[in-house]
Amino acid sequence: MNEAMFRKLRGDIRAGLDVTSAVGNRELNSYIERTILEMDSLRYLTAQEKHELVKKLFDSFRGLDVLQPLVDNPNITEIMINSHEEIFIEEEGQIRRLPLAFESRSRLEDIIQTVVSGVNRVVNDSTPIVDARLKDGSRVNIVLPPVALKGPVMTIRKFPETPMSMSELVHRGALSGEAAELLQILVAAGYNIFISGGTGSGKTTFLNALSQFIPPQERVITIEDSAELQIVTVPNLVSLETRNANTEGRGEITIRDLIRSSLRMRPNRIVVGEVRGAECLDMLQAMNTGHSGSLSTGHSNSAQDMVSRLETMVLSAADLPVSVVRQQIGSAIDIFVHLSRLRDRSRRVMEISEVIGLRDGEVALNPLYAFQETGEREGRVEGGLVPCGNPLMHSSKLKMAGVQSYPLSQYSRGTEKEVVF
């Protein structure tokens, strides 16, 4: 069935039944099935083709229209709608354009309004940019004209139904087993860890995996622009989400507001999904006021670059001397984990570095692990994390957590160690 025939059939069904309000999903689905079975012009379709047509029609009324099969496909990780006639996807690391389109620009706009209204957000000409999420937790970014020149733009970042574990990341080659075990020890011991990386490098996935090492008896507060973290191993969990201002410009709740509020909620750890601006100062202050084991992410090209970006973020929030800002960073963050997406589209941990304070007025990093490329085979980059041979300089939290034998230099060489929590 070509697109013109599908649109006519959809119009006939809409004319025969009010699908906008009073009709329930089950009644709508039954009506579509009866219509297709009774139409002589569709008798040539097989049972499977009729079933697929019913689903496509139902999705066009109540789902995400042409996007619904893409959202339901677990192999697709990103859906990029550049206009109502231009749809791209990322599948298994490869980006390609699909021969799909919405029937009109207004239909795409209807889908966008359905998505944002589902999470109490507003997007319009006066507020043309918004972040939202789907019911399955997928992250959505929307940009409307006049900011978007070709028409409404929507980007959907999908996440697996169950968060990926650290062992799965090791199996995929994202990091070594030794490095994963080190991170498990550091998370359990309450080290403040910051995950950096570029767009699409896997920061949220890695943060979810790290969170599985948080002791289940602790109380955790998560703070995000749009909720997407999947922390499943901590029963005492509070998830907070920002809110945009209403049409009158009132009622906005920022990440800064949520961080300040979270400090009065007796958290053991605070997890900030991503820092982009002035909220960085509040996050560092929270880390410096007894909330050990806090986690966060940010965009950068390296761990050292992330330090510079954090400085810039703090300075955007307060007029402080640079030396004071660097002291805040040096005392708040214990470990940087930097991720990257390589030329073969694989996501790897590129470095794990310890923050050891200030040296000559600069935040100093102690490299613990670094990615070493060994070659390329059949288009895939080979290599992995190797220990840099440097010991962990700050081990007080390890001792408080009950780690009996270390230091990292011994651990890195693969010798025996005893870890007790």
Helices and strands as residue ranges (DSSP letters): H 3-16, H 25-38, G 40-42, H 47-61, G 65-67, H 68-72, E 76-83, E 86-91, E 94-97, H 105-117, E 129-133, E 139-143, E 153-157, H 166-171, H 177-188, E 193-197, H 203-211, E 220-224, E 237-241, H 255-262, E 269-272, H 279-287, E 295-299, H 303-317, H 322-332, E 335-341, E 347-359, E 362-377, E 380-387, H 396-401, H 408-412
